[in-house]
Amino acid sequence: MNIEEFREYCLGKAGATESTPFGGDTLVFKVADKIFALTSIGDFESGINLKCVPEHAVELREKYACVLPGYHMNKKHWNTILPNGSVPDALLQQWIDDSYQLVISKLPKATKLLFGF
């Protein structure tokens, strides 16, 4: 997966938006103003940060060499995935889906209704 495919996939999620709130090099994807994914625009290969259930985050780090504790993020809740081709795009997409769903699951009921979740 390259950065264009990653961006397209994230923006294909219902209610997803993109912004650069941390400076021009960090591309952030949010749903209902909550981050579910971020990456470097200039150095995509340095990793994609995705939210993850803490127990599952540790399992993924143990199973896949390309999955690391979240860089510059809460390492309990975030993983950094190196998009180096060592896992299939379908698996990376599943991890993006999981991050997105995790964020949606934590939204207040009124926000979910507003966004149609």
Secondary structure, 3 states (H helix, E strand, C coil): CCHHHHHHHHHCCCCEEEECCCCCCEEEEEECCEEEEEEECCCHHHCEEEECCHHHHHHHHHHCCCEEECCCCCCCCEEEECCCCCCCHHHHHHHHHHHHHHHHHCCCHHHHHHHCC
